[in-house]
Amino acid sequence: MTPSVKNTLVGVVAGIVAVIGGIEVFVLVFGWPTFTDKHQDLMLGWGLVGWIPGIPLGIYSAVLLWRFTKKVLLTPVVSKKDRLYALTWLFAVGAIGLFAVFLINFGNVNVKWQEEVRMADGETLLLNRRSKGGKYKEKEMSLEVVKSPANWQKPPIWHEEYVPILLDYQPEGQIWSVVATFHRCKDRGWSSILPYIEYQSKDGEPWEVIPLEERLIDRNTNLLISPNYEGEAKLVTVEERDKRSRSAANDNRKILSEARTNCPYTFLNPQLEAAMEKNAEAEKNALTLTAKVTHSSDSPIVISQDDYRTARGDWSGSGSISSNCKEILEGIWDIRQNRNGGSWLAGNVVVMKNGYQIPIERTRIAGVVTVACSKDGILVVRRPDKEQLIVHGFSQTGNLMDAVRVNLPNLSNLFPEREWPIIWKIQIDEENLIVVFGDYSPTTIPHLGGVLKQQVTFTAQLH
């Protein structure tokens, strides 16, 4: 390599190092309040003057790095090891700078602001708001009513890990309500299929969680949902809040009855746990029935996408729901239980569209398989082993009626090519449970169709 080419390459490398290093120094100087707690007043104040020391210090650092890098690369050294040490130092400086930038962008925040809130009756209140945590996860959000009509009794300060979206007041009874939501599924700590949780305070008493009131459905929200984590204005007006809320999701702009959490699980709570124990006790004392083979066919059948959906129903996260359940069931979710900072699978819950939840304990392999419906009720079917089903019967309002075990004698031997045949279809015919097992081979994805090579129908008399 000729000296001129070497000098050119060294100059390019030194220039790149200098530019990166200068930018990092500027970012560190300009964004140093991030390394405290991102207190809003400090961030706003430094944001106005931080560029004054940041620019010259960045340029000065770039010049020093440019000179140092050229010296390291061009000056003869005793050994290659010495040069390696010098380059390692340069890379370490770059890594530290990038880590600092990461902290600036993802570090903790502590943003405070005042906010005007227009209530349902037209009154405008003044709140103190605060958001603590990270840019993409609130560890705590709070609101305090600081200005309201003289005859309104102020509530205690509300502070939770969720995001408040609606503030309401009922003069009769001096009742305050806050409706909150969440940003991420794993932050949700309630079991409702709606993405909302309501807090209520009466006569200045502490806030407590209550079921979402029907009177609040279809109410427009009135609180700022996503504050600016680089610093809010000292006062967010009603007009500013309305302008910024236009880009929010529909279920954050209005309390919607048809909104869903989009989280395919719920959390174990005392009410669900009590119902689960009741259902488990019914299973323990269940009557055992023996089903009989009433039909068998070895003739292959080509299955279309519609055929598959008609027979198997729709997959709902943890099981299949028969097509005749669409009017009353929302889905089948997992039930998770928090423990030691994590969560583990405790069972399944059949979620009804009326909001009622049917919890079923999950053993090692006996999860929810499928749910079938009739005019008389709902059947939740699980399969603890190859030749047995567990069937829980519920009314269409979700109340437990009974539970039975259904033995399927010789099922494994009826399918020589399929050790564990799938439940292809479930029907309820008057007092009979009809279960069709099949040897199904999908063409690609199961629900898109395939070939049903074999089917065997078992019938059990329930009553």
RAWO-V778622 format. One record per residue. SS is DSSP state (H for helix, E for strand, L for the rest). OMEGA is omega in degrees with one decimal (999 if undefined). D_LAST is the distance of its C-alpha to the last C-alpha in whole Angstrom. Layout:
# RAWO-V778622
[[SS OMEGA D_LAST] [SS OMEGA D_LAST]]
This chain:
# RAWO-V778622
[[L -179.1 94] [L 179.9 97] [H -178.1 97] [H 178.3 97] [H 179.6 93] [H 179.8 93] [H 179.4 94] [H -179.5 92] [H 178.4 89] [H 178.4 89] [H 178.8 90] [H 179.6 86] [H -179.7 85] [H 178.2 86] [H 178.7 86] [H 178.5 82] [H -177.8 82] [H -179.7 84] [H -179.6 82] [H -179.4 79] [H 179.0 80] [H 178.0 82] [H -179.7 79] [H 178.6 77] [H 178.2 80] [H -180.0 80] [H 179.5 76] [H -178.9 76] [H -176.4 79] [H -175.1 77] [L -175.4 74] [H 177.6 75] [H 177.9 73] [H -175.5 70] [H 171.1 70] [L 173.2 70] [L -178.3 67] [L 177.3 68] [E -169.0 69] [H -177.2 69] [H 179.3 73] [H -179.1 74] [H -179.2 73] [H -179.4 74] [H -179.0 77] [H 178.5 78] [H 179.8 76] [H -173.9 80] [H -174.0 82] [H -179.7 80] [H -177.5 82] [H 174.5 85] [H -174.4 85] [H -176.3 83] [H -179.5 84] [H 179.0 88] [H 177.2 86] [H 179.2 84] [H -179.5 87] [H 179.4 89] [H 179.7 86] [H 179.5 86] [H 179.7 90] [H -179.7 90] [H 178.8 87] [H -179.8 89] [H -177.1 92] [H -178.6 90] [H 178.2 88] [H -179.3 91] [H -179.8 93] [H -174.5 90] [H -174.9 90] [H -176.5 94] [L 177.0 95] [L 179.7 96] [L -177.9 94] [L -177.7 95] [L 175.6 92] [H 179.8 89] [H 178.5 87] [H 179.9 88] [H 178.7 87] [H 177.6 84] [H -178.4 84] [H 179.3 85] [H 177.2 83] [H 178.7 80] [H 179.2 81] [H 178.4 81] [H 178.2 77] [H 177.3 76] [H 179.2 78] [H -179.9 76] [H 178.5 73] [H 179.0 73] [H 178.8 74] [H 178.0 71] [H 177.9 69] [H 177.2 71] [H 177.9 70] [H 179.3 66] [H -179.7 66] [H -175.4 68] [H -174.4 65] [H -179.3 62] [L -179.9 63] [L 178.0 62] [E 175.7 63] [E -172.5 64] [E 178.5 64] [E 174.8 65] [E 171.7 66] [E -172.7 66] [E 171.8 64] [E -179.5 64] [E 177.6 60] [E -178.1 60] [L -175.7 57] [L -178.9 55] [L 178.2 58] [L 177.5 61] [L 176.2 62] [E -179.6 63] [E 175.5 63] [E -178.5 64] [E 162.8 62] [E -179.5 63] [E 178.5 61] [E 175.4 61] [E 179.2 59] [E 177.3 59] [E 179.3 58] [E -178.6 58] [L -173.1 59] [L 174.8 55] [E 178.0 53] [E 172.5 54] [E 176.3 54] [E 170.7 55] [E -176.4 55] [E 172.7 57] [E -179.9 58] [E 177.8 60] [E -178.1 61] [E 179.0 65] [E -179.3 66] [L 176.7 64] [L -173.9 65] [L -177.0 67] [L 176.0 64] [L 176.8 61] [L -176.1 60] [L 178.7 60] [L 171.9 57] [L 177.9 57] [L 176.3 58] [E 175.2 54] [E 179.9 54] [E 179.1 51] [L -178.6 50] [L -174.4 49] [E 179.3 51] [E -178.8 51] [E -178.2 51] [E 173.7 51] [E -177.1 53] [E 178.6 52] [E 175.0 54] [E -179.0 53] [L 177.4 56] [L -177.9 54] [L 179.7 53] [L -174.6 55] [E 174.9 52] [E 176.7 52] [E 172.7 49] [E 172.9 49] [E -176.8 47] [E 176.6 47] [E -178.1 46] [L 179.2 46] [L -174.5 48] [L -176.3 46] [H -175.0 43] [H 176.2 43] [H -176.3 45] [L -177.9 42] [L 178.3 41] [L -170.3 38] [L -177.4 34] [L 176.8 35] [L 176.4 34] [L -178.9 37] [L -175.6 41] [L 171.3 42] [E -176.6 42] [E 173.9 44] [E -178.6 46] [E 177.0 48] [E -179.9 51] [E 175.8 51] [L 177.5 55] [L 179.7 56] [L 179.8 53] [L 179.1 52] [L 174.5 50] [E -179.2 46] [E 176.3 43] [E 174.2 41] [L -179.3 38] [L -177.3 40] [L -179.4 41] [H -178.3 40] [H -178.5 44] [H 178.2 45] [L -178.6 43] [L 176.6 45] [L 174.3 48] [E 178.7 51] [L -174.8 52] [L -179.8 55] [L 176.2 56] [L -172.6 57] [L -175.0 55] [L 178.3 57] [L 176.3 60] [L -173.7 63] [L 173.2 63] [L 179.2 67] [L 178.0 68] [L 169.5 67] [L -177.6 69] [L 178.4 70] [E 173.4 69] [E -176.7 66] [L 177.0 66] [H -178.7 63] [H 178.6 65] [H 179.1 65] [H 179.8 61] [H -180.0 60] [H -176.6 62] [H -178.4 60] [H -178.2 57] [L -179.3 57] [L -179.0 56] [L 177.3 53] [L -177.2 50] [H -177.3 48] [H 171.3 46] [H 177.5 49] [H -179.6 51] [E 176.6 48] [L -172.6 45] [L 179.1 42] [L -177.9 39] [L 179.2 38] [L 178.9 40] [L -176.0 38] [L -174.4 39] [L 177.1 39] [L -173.1 38] [L 175.5 35] [E 176.2 34] [E -177.5 34] [E 179.4 35] [L 176.5 33] [L -176.6 34] [H -179.3 33] [H 178.2 30] [H -178.8 29] [H 178.8 29] [H 179.1 27] [H 179.2 24] [H 177.9 24] [H 177.9 24] [H 178.7 22] [H 178.4 19] [H 177.9 21] [H 177.3 20] [H 178.0 16] [H -179.4 17] [H -177.5 19] [L -174.0 16] [L 173.7 13] [E 179.6 11] [E 178.3 12] [E 176.7 10] [E -179.7 12] [L 179.7 13] [E 176.3 15] [E -179.7 18] [E 178.0 18] [E 177.7 21] [E 179.9 24] [E 176.8 27] [L -178.1 31] [L -179.9 33] [L 179.2 34] [E 175.4 33] [E -175.5 35] [E 175.5 33] [L 177.8 35] [H 178.6 35] [H 177.6 33] [H -179.0 30] [H -178.5 30] [H 179.4 29] [H -177.5 27] [H -172.2 25] [H -176.5 25] [L -179.1 26] [E 176.9 28] [E -175.6 29] [L 173.7 30] [E -175.9 32] [L -179.1 29] [L -178.9 26] [E 177.8 25] [E 179.7 24] [L -176.8 22] [H 179.9 24] [H 178.5 22] [H -170.6 22] [L -175.6 26] [L -173.6 26] [L -176.6 24] [E 178.1 25] [E -177.8 28] [E 175.0 28] [E -177.8 27] [E 168.2 30] [E 169.9 31] [E 179.0 31] [E 179.2 35] [E -179.9 36] [E 177.0 40] [E 176.4 42] [L 177.1 45] [L 178.2 46] [E 178.3 44] [E 179.2 40] [E -175.2 37] [E -178.7 34] [E -178.2 31] [E 176.8 28] [E 178.2 27] [E 174.3 26] [E -174.1 24] [E -179.9 27] [E -178.5 26] [L 175.4 28] [L 178.5 28] [L 180.0 30] [L -178.3 27] [E -179.9 26] [E -177.9 23] [E 178.2 24] [E 179.0 23] [E -179.4 25] [L 174.5 26] [L -172.4 27] [L -179.5 29] [L -173.5 28] [L 173.8 24] [L 176.8 25] [E 178.7 23] [E -179.7 22] [E 179.7 21] [E 178.1 19] [E -176.5 17] [E 172.7 17] [E 178.9 15] [L -177.5 16] [L -178.9 13] [E -174.4 14] [E 175.5 15] [E 176.3 14] [E -171.3 17] [E 175.2 17] [E -175.3 19] [E -177.0 21] [E 174.8 22] [E -172.3 23] [L -170.1 24] [L 177.8 21] [E 173.7 18] [E 170.5 16] [E -174.8 15] [E 172.7 13] [E 177.2 14] [E 180.0 12] [E 172.9 15] [L -179.6 16] [L 173.4 19] [L 175.2 21] [L -179.3 20] [L 179.8 18] [E 176.6 16] [E 179.1 12] [E 176.4 11] [E 178.7 12] [E 170.5 10] [E -178.8 13] [E 176.5 13] [E -178.5 15] [L -173.1 17] [L 172.8 20] [L -177.8 23] [H -177.0 23] [H -177.6 26] [H -179.5 28] [H -179.7 27] [L -175.8 29] [L -177.6 32] [L -177.7 34] [L -176.5 31] [L -176.9 30] [L -179.2 28] [L -176.6 26] [E 170.5 25] [E -175.3 22] [E -176.2 23] [E 176.3 21] [E 177.7 17] [E 173.3 15] [E -177.6 12] [E -176.0 12] [L -177.3 10] [L -177.4 6] [E 170.6 8] [E -178.1 10] [E -178.1 13] [E 178.2 16] [E 175.6 20] [E -176.2 22] [E 170.7 26] [E -172.0 29] [E 177.0 31] [E 179.8 35] [E 176.2 36] [L 175.6 40] [L 176.7 41] [L -172.7 38] [H -173.0 35] [H 179.5 34] [H 176.8 37] [L -178.8 36] [E -178.6 36] [E 173.3 35] [E -172.1 31] [E -175.4 32] [E 175.9 29] [E 178.1 25] [E -178.2 22] [E 174.0 19] [E 177.9 16] [E 177.7 12] [E 178.3 9] [E -174.4 6] [L -176.5 4] [L 999 0]]
